[in-house]
Amino acid sequence: MSSGSPLFAPSPSDTPAPAAPDERQRFLRLLRTALAERRFQRLLLNRHEGEDATIERLTVRDIELRGERALSFLWRHKTKDITKNHALEDGLALIESLLGSQFMQAHLDTLGEEVQLRFSRKGKPLLQVGRKGGAAAASSEGGGADAESGGAGGASGSNSPGGHDREKPRALSLDSPFWRELGVTHEIKGRPALVPAMARKWKQINKFIEIFGAAIRKAGLDAPGTPVRLADFGSGKGYLTFAMHDWLRTQGLAPAVQGVELKQDMVALGNAAAARHALTGLSFEHGDVRERGDQPLDVMVALHACDIATDYAMHFGLRSGARVIMCAPCCHKEIRPQMHTPAALRPLLQHGIHLGQEAEMVTDSLRALLLELMGYDTQVIEFIALEHTSKNKMVLAVKRAQDTTPSRRAELLTQLEEIKRFYGLRSQALETLLRVEGKLEAA
């Protein structure tokens, strides 16, 4: 087959078979094609054999910097992560120089294919191309997918016959070394793997990041290099705090993420892990949202803040000028004792469980209405299936470009008063905080 022949053109049966094409060059051509056709998703290089023994793997992503396409290289070391961005051609040249010299295995993930390149002990390149959802399309040797590279990142499933039992693509990668420190991963045959007991938690984290990412884009915070100031109240062990920082960084943004937690041991754990892995722009501190001074923010997150702590968190987000507010409320205690059961609803709300559910619905609906009054597009959504946690409701608010019109503001204030009158409510914490500041006066 001449150099100008199609990649998989068969040789005539009556002529001697030519030498096999260089599988390394075939891989590089597939990489270039995926980038040119905008099908590229991620490139992972592992099995590092270079001089720097601290390097574990390299992840490459396609980004835009100042209107120009570039390749973002995330170097994973044992104790730190380093991100470097390169112009497209410079990045491709660097990848070519690394393949077979410093990294002995590569996994290219595109919209339609999974391409694996690995080098044997003798340095021979072996290529395998698999269709997503189907069997292998082309392989330099028979058999199934290379077991050593399957699932290395946790971002795409392995190639199983007929495409069954494939893992759903995830927003995050298990390659990040901090996941092991947080107990999400352990090491199997020298590579990170999900701890079975953390499977549900991992699904929750990735679902949250999907919603988080969509909100970041809607708020216009997704341009490469954009600083994103974020506070996560009630950060706990920091699963989501680390996840948000990691996602923002891999998108080419400049995160300044702060976890705020009441438990000092959790604060110490988070700061120690961030320092060990050299995660700049990530820190944890002891604090309570109800005692927090003003702090300019782009994103305010508060998950499972008890009762009116959620209202204080929302109020803090409003005071901080946050463009995104994400809250998963918990322990709705304030409204239920105030509720007078309307006559038409007494047959329904005579049962305690229904009364509790009604109180939760009224509380979060009032919060969403108040956030809309303050100029946010607001949704109350289920952010994880009920089978994973009973606290699965989220109030998500993204700042609108335009202020609420006077007519819409008057309509929302009327709705607020009608709901309170219908249920006989005297006060609601977020409303009270806003009225004290004079922000609920009719325009």
Phi and psi in degrees as a GROMACS rama.xvg file:
@    title "Ramachandran Plot"
@    xaxis  label "Phi"
@    yaxis  label "Psi"
@TYPE xy
-74.0177  166.602  SER-2
-65.3971  -20.9519  SER-3
-92.3168  2.80111  GLY-4
-74.9117  157.449  SER-5
-57.396  154.522  PRO-6
-58.4629  -41.3093  LEU-7
-113.94  24.3271  PHE-8
-65.6004  133.275  ALA-9
-74.2076  151.266  PRO-10
-84.926  142.811  SER-11
-56.9188  139.796  PRO-12
-69.3625  -19.9809  SER-13
-96.737  9.93289  ASP-14
-121.62  154.456  THR-15
-61.3962  140.582  PRO-16
-67.9536  129.049  ALA-17
-73.1551  170.461  PRO-18
-64.1019  143.274  ALA-19
-62.3846  141.105  ALA-20
-63.571  154.752  PRO-21
-66.3529  114.008  ASP-22
-63.5492  -30.3182  GLU-23
-63.5803  -43.9611  ARG-24
-68.636  -35.8529  GLN-25
-60.6558  -42.8266  ARG-26
-60.9218  -44.8663  PHE-27
-64.2912  -36.3756  LEU-28
-66.442  -40.7828  ARG-29
-63.4589  -37.4602  LEU-30
-62.8524  -48.1865  LEU-31
-61.367  -42.0104  ARG-32
-63.2689  -43.6023  THR-33
-61.2494  -39.5897  ALA-34
-68.3  -43.1659  LEU-35
-64.1292  -36.6775  ALA-36
-93.1547  8.27597  GLU-37
59.0982  34.9246  ARG-38
-104.563  -3.69682  ARG-39
-68.8869  133.781  PHE-40
-115.39  -48.4905  GLN-41
-165.794  147.376  ARG-42
-123.545  127.552  LEU-43
-117.843  124.052  LEU-44
-110.098  128.801  LEU-45
-141.714  -167.037  ASN-46
54.3094  60.2304  ARG-47
-73.3464  133.762  HIS-48
-131.968  25.1127  GLU-49
-81.4952  -175.371  GLY-50
-69.0764  -35.0505  GLU-51
-79.9238  102.448  ASP-52
-72.7254  -9.93699  ALA-53
-82.2651  -14.4581  THR-54
-75.2923  129.946  ILE-55
-103.097  -44.0657  GLU-56
-165.055  169.175  ARG-57
-132.43  128.841  LEU-58
-113.243  131.98  THR-59
-118.093  132.396  VAL-60
-129.669  156.728  ARG-61
-94.3377  121.658  ASP-62
-133.474  177.652  ILE-63
-122.371  132.771  GLU-64
-126.436  119.072  LEU-65
51.6604  42.9798  ARG-66
81.229  -0.23531  GLY-67
-114.372  140.958  GLU-68
-68.9634  144.501  ARG-69
-149.499  166.021  ALA-70
-110.687  127.039  LEU-71
-98.6082  120.178  SER-72
-101.258  118.412  PHE-73
-106.369  105.454  LEU-74
-87.1472  117.419  TRP-75
-94.4863  114.254  ARG-76
-102.464  170.577  HIS-77
-65.1867  -32.3593  LYS-78
-121.62  0.154747  THR-79
-160.42  165.759  LYS-80
-122.7  140.126  ASP-81
-128.955  127.516  ILE-82
-108.064  129.955  THR-83
-133.686  135.054  LYS-84
-105.695  140.153  ASN-85
-131.59  146.586  HIS-86
-56.8088  154.222  ALA-87
-54.0009  -52.544  LEU-88
-67.5857  -38.3212  GLU-89
-63.1763  -40.3641  ASP-90
-65.7064  -41.1167  GLY-91
-64.0707  -39.0124  LEU-92
-64.3446  -38.629  ALA-93
-66.5534  -42.9608  LEU-94
-59.2067  -44.1097  ILE-95
-60.774  -38.4885  GLU-96
-71.836  -25.3792  SER-97
-84.4776  -30.6839  LEU-98
-67.0888  121.251  LEU-99
85.0886  -10.4435  GLY-100
-108.182  -49.4354  SER-101
-110.621  -30.8344  GLN-102
-119.397  129.171  PHE-103
-99.6158  5.74272  MET-104
-152.157  140.005  GLN-105
-139.207  143.19  ALA-106
-129.679  114.707  HIS-107
-102.275  122.89  LEU-108
-110.31  119.329  ASP-109
-121.352  177.797  THR-110
-63.8306  -27.6114  LEU-111
-118.249  -13.7177  GLY-112
-139.843  160.369  GLU-113
-122.251  121.066  GLU-114
-117.014  127.718  VAL-115
-120.133  133.709  GLN-116
-125.774  128.401  LEU-117
-139.148  156.36  ARG-118
-111.832  132.109  PHE-119
-70.791  174.591  SER-120
-60.8705  -26.6683  ARG-121
-89.4082  2.86889  LYS-122
89.0332  8.92277  GLY-123
-78.3569  127.272  LYS-124
-76.6313  135.074  PRO-125
-125.648  123.627  LEU-126
-112.945  141.5  LEU-127
-139.786  130.753  GLN-128
-116.9  125.398  VAL-129
-121.983  136.185  GLY-130
-77.4472  137.772  ARG-131
-70.3907  125.072  LYS-132
86.4549  6.22505  GLY-133
-146.013  -172.732  GLY-134
-80.8628  173.494  ALA-135
-61.3779  138.065  ALA-136
-89.5019  -38.263  ALA-137
-155.847  139.904  ALA-138
-145.497  144.499  SER-139
-80.2642  -9.78677  SER-140
-150.571  154.781  GLU-141
-68.3897  172.725  GLY-142
99.9922  -177.932  GLY-143
-84.2662  -170.194  GLY-144
-66.2502  154.724  ALA-145
-66.2341  114.731  ASP-146
-63.9124  -27.2237  ALA-147
-68.9342  -28.5565  GLU-148
-98.5596  -15.8377  SER-149
-63.229  126.895  GLY-150
73.4852  16.1116  GLY-151
-62.5967  -36.5867  ALA-152
-99.1482  -13.9589  GLY-153
72.2403  5.50724  GLY-154
-98.0566  -12.1679  ALA-155
-149.575  152.241  SER-156
-78.0123  167.167  GLY-157
-83.1584  161.492  SER-158
-82.9414  106.939  ASN-159
-109.508  154.808  SER-160
-53.9371  130.863  PRO-161
72.2337  2.31245  GLY-162
79.8448  14.5759  GLY-163
-82.9627  159.123  HIS-164
56.101  33.3912  ASP-165
-83.2833  137.319  ARG-166
-73.8217  137.177  GLU-167
-63.9978  136.393  LYS-168
-56.7064  137.889  PRO-169
-111.521  154.437  ARG-170
-73.1762  -21.6102  ALA-171
-117.464  161.828  LEU-172
-113.068  137.263  SER-173
-72.3264  -7.40555  LEU-174
-64.3938  -27.1418  ASP-175
-57.7499  122.692  SER-176
-64.7415  -23.5652  PRO-177
-66.8581  -21.4134  PHE-178
-62.4752  -33.8453  TRP-179
-66.8223  -39.7701  ARG-180
-65.7439  -30.5222  GLU-181
-86.0727  -0.194975  LEU-182
84.6782  12.0811  GLY-183
-83.1228  -35.9001  VAL-184
-122.446  162.451  THR-185
-136.354  178.59  HIS-186
-105.255  130.009  GLU-187
-127.58  119.91  ILE-188
53.496  40.1459  LYS-189
81.6993  6.00556  GLY-190
-130.633  153.652  ARG-191
-71.6237  140.498  PRO-192
-140.346  148.991  ALA-193
-68.005  130.465  LEU-194
-66.2811  124.629  VAL-195
-51.6046  -39.4494  PRO-196
-67.7416  -14.2115  ALA-197
-99.5526  9.04279  MET-198
-59.9372  -44.7777  ALA-199
-67.0416  -41.8746  ARG-200
-60.8217  -42.2173  LYS-201
-62.4141  -39.1819  TRP-202
-65.4947  -42.4302  LYS-203
-60.8576  -45.3032  GLN-204
-60.4653  -45.8417  ILE-205
-68.1224  -37.5473  ASN-206
-63.8657  -41.9931  LYS-207
-60.0935  -44.0213  PHE-208
-65.7792  -33.2066  ILE-209
-59.7943  -46.4259  GLU-210
-67.2458  -43.446  ILE-211
-58.4094  -46.6072  PHE-212
-62.3568  -42.0621  GLY-213
-63.0491  -39.0373  ALA-214
-67.2688  -40.0658  ALA-215
-60.0982  -43.1691  ILE-216
-67.2928  -43.291  ARG-217
-63.5089  -33.5234  LYS-218
-79.2735  -4.42229  ALA-219
74.2043  28.9929  GLY-220
-102.368  13.5139  LEU-221
-100.897  2.44754  ASP-222
-66.8205  134.044  ALA-223
-51.3559  135.492  PRO-224
87.1372  -4.6013  GLY-225
-66.263  127.579  THR-226
-69.4267  133.922  PRO-227
-125.966  108.253  VAL-228
-91.6713  122.507  ARG-229
-135.561  136.586  LEU-230
-121.584  131.116  ALA-231
-114.071  103.156  ASP-232
-86.0342  135.086  PHE-233
71.4948  45.3079  GLY-234
-69.3413  -18.1971  SER-235
58.5742  -132.031  GLY-236
-74.032  -12.8599  LYS-237
95.0057  14.224  GLY-238
-52.7512  -53.6262  TYR-239
-74.3288  -31.0054  LEU-240
-63.5005  -47.7054  THR-241
-63.047  -41.2888  PHE-242
-63.462  -44.1168  ALA-243
-64.8882  -42.7352  MET-244
-61.5119  -44.3663  HIS-245
-63.9723  -44.4429  ASP-246
-64.2898  -45.3936  TRP-247
-59.7248  -41.685  LEU-248
-67.8042  -40.9758  ARG-249
-70.6274  -16.3801  THR-250
-86.2505  2.78951  GLN-251
82.0887  16.285  GLY-252
-92.2653  174.931  LEU-253
-117.228  84.5578  ALA-254
-77.3083  142.328  PRO-255
-126.095  88.1009  ALA-256
-104.464  132.468  VAL-257
-128.144  123.757  GLN-258
-92.762  132.534  GLY-259
-118.888  123.195  VAL-260
-143.325  144.644  GLU-261
-78.9977  -24.56  LEU-262
-90.3086  118.08  LYS-263
-62.4203  -35.1223  GLN-264
-66.0302  -33.5346  ASP-265
-70.377  -37.184  MET-266
-62.0065  -45.3974  VAL-267
-64.1799  -41.0239  ALA-268
-61.1072  -46.4741  LEU-269
-64.1947  -44.9613  GLY-270
-66.0904  -37.3129  ASN-271
-64.9916  -43.6702  ALA-272
-65.9536  -42.0703  ALA-273
-62.8151  -39.3554  ALA-274
-69.6892  -42.2877  ALA-275
-61.6534  -33.8959  ARG-276
-101.153  11.4731  HIS-277
51.9924  46.6338  ALA-278
-89.2746  87.9607  LEU-279
-66.2678  144.74  THR-280
82.1053  16.1599  GLY-281
-134.073  126.091  LEU-282
-150.719  162.124  SER-283
-129.445  145.578  PHE-284
-147.738  156.989  GLU-285
-79.9199  134.144  HIS-286
176.509  167.943  GLY-287
-126.92  130.746  ASP-288
-60.1455  -27.9594  VAL-289
-74.1221  -13.4202  ARG-290
-116.108  16.8763  GLU-291
-84.072  133.753  ARG-292
-77.815  170.153  GLY-293
-61.5515  141.969  ASP-294
-153.514  114.79  GLN-295
-59.8653  130.718  PRO-296
-137.764  156.65  LEU-297
-102.376  -32.2534  ASP-298
-136.38  132.086  VAL-299
-121.157  124.914  MET-300
-121.907  133.556  VAL-301
-146.945  107.864  ALA-302
-107.965  128.76  LEU-303
62.6849  34.526  HIS-304
-72.5492  131.727  ALA-305
-74.1348  129.576  CYS-306
49.0829  -122.961  ASP-307
-75.1829  -4.9516  ILE-308
-60.6857  -31.0769  ALA-309
-63.3096  -39.6747  THR-310
-66.4019  -39.6893  ASP-311
-65.6974  -37.3021  TYR-312
-65.2191  -44.8245  ALA-313
-61.093  -42.0874  MET-314
-63.138  -40.311  HIS-315
-62.7562  -41.5481  PHE-316
-60.0777  -40.5047  GLY-317
-66.0919  -44.6738  LEU-318
-63.5217  -32.9578  ARG-319
-79.8111  -10.2002  SER-320
78.544  22.0406  GLY-321
-60.1569  136.751  ALA-322
-86.7888  -17.9651  ARG-323
-131.729  129.707  VAL-324
-124.327  123.369  ILE-325
-127.448  116.073  MET-326
-132.73  135.205  CYS-327
-112.217  97.0423  ALA-328
-65.2479  159.778  PRO-329
-148.819  150.711  CYS-330
54.2508  68.4015  CYS-331
-77.0433  87.1637  HIS-332
-101.119  -24.879  LYS-333
-69.1764  -44.5583  GLU-334
-79.6038  -37.8469  ILE-335
-55.0566  -45.9773  ARG-336
-65.5376  -22.3077  PRO-337
-83.6605  -21.2466  GLN-338
-68.6226  126.314  MET-339
-97.7283  125.059  HIS-340
-73.3131  115.853  THR-341
-59.65  144.83  PRO-342
-53.899  -41.0141  ALA-343
-66.9082  -21.5795  ALA-344
-101.681  -1.76576  LEU-345
-58.6915  -39.3116  ARG-346
-63.6151  -27.7768  PRO-347
-83.1527  -41.9894  LEU-348
-95.0262  10.6659  LEU-349
-71.2071  -18.3215  GLN-350
-90.9514  130.29  HIS-351
-56.9535  -39.1832  GLY-352
-65.5794  -37.2003  ILE-353
-70.9928  -37.8825  HIS-354
-63.1384  -41.1775  LEU-355
-63.3986  -42.9427  GLY-356
-65.6743  -38.2328  GLN-357
-64.5881  -40.8539  GLU-358
-63.0624  -40.2852  ALA-359
-63.5266  -44.6584  GLU-360
-62.7757  -44.2408  MET-361
-64.6002  -45.1359  VAL-362
-58.18  -50.7516  THR-363
-72.8816  -28.6687  ASP-364
-67.6467  -39.6338  SER-365
-64.2973  -41.6351  LEU-366
-61.6189  -44.6162  ARG-367
-63.548  -40.4296  ALA-368
-63.9646  -42.1156  LEU-369
-65.875  -38.6439  LEU-370
-66.4106  -36.7658  LEU-371
-65.0292  -38.7915  GLU-372
-58.1644  -33.0813  LEU-373
-84.6756  6.5469  MET-374
98.6347  24.7648  GLY-375
-114.555  143.961  TYR-376
-79.27  120.95  ASP-377
-124.425  139.131  THR-378
-132.438  148.56  GLN-379
-112.294  115.28  VAL-380
-131.304  164.131  ILE-381
-93.7284  115.522  GLU-382
-97.8384  -6.55511  PHE-383
-154.836  149.616  ILE-384
-61.0161  147.744  ALA-385
-60.7074  -24.9476  LEU-386
-66.2109  -21.2874  GLU-387
-90.4947  -37.5085  HIS-388
-159.438  143.641  THR-389
-75.5627  -18.7074  SER-390
-92.9573  69.4833  LYS-391
-109.32  11.6666  ASN-392
-98.4543  139.724  LYS-393
-129.654  137.577  MET-394
-100.429  114.907  VAL-395
-116.401  124.57  LEU-396
-130.461  130.908  ALA-397
-123.743  127.971  VAL-398
-61.1932  131.568  LYS-399
-80.6129  153.604  ARG-400
-69.4178  -32.8705  ALA-401
-106.801  144.23  GLN-402
-68.747  157.698  ASP-403
-63.6728  131.841  THR-404
-68.8107  153.161  THR-405
-55.222  -40.2404  PRO-406
-66.6717  -41.5011  SER-407
-67.9291  -37.6832  ARG-408
-62.1418  -42.9943  ARG-409
-64.3064  -38.8563  ALA-410
-63.6697  -43.0378  GLU-411
-67.2015  -39.1085  LEU-412
-64.336  -37.3411  LEU-413
-65.0534  -43.2419  THR-414
-60.4434  -41.7745  GLN-415
-58.5022  -47.8552  LEU-416
-68.1552  -35.5992  GLU-417
-66.3801  -41.2258  GLU-418
-64.1508  -43.8985  ILE-419
-63.3358  -41.7784  LYS-420
-67.8017  -39.7266  ARG-421
-61.6537  -40.1865  PHE-422
-99.5134  -0.0154343  TYR-423
70.027  33.915  GLY-424
-82.1447  137.597  LEU-425
-94.9736  -35.7925  ARG-426
-157.115  156.551  SER-427
-141.559  134.532  GLN-428
-57.8478  -48.2365  ALA-429
-64.349  -40.1948  LEU-430
-60.8091  -43.8415  GLU-431
-60.876  -45.11  THR-432
-61.4843  -39.5484  LEU-433
-72.8821  -35.1986  LEU-434
-68.7127  -36.3607  ARG-435
-58.2247  -35.3713  VAL-436
-85.9667  -1.537  GLU-437
73.0326  25.4757  GLY-438
-94.5975  1.02122  LYS-439
-113.213  18.9318  LEU-440
-74.7795  143.142  GLU-441
-63.1166  140.438  ALA-442
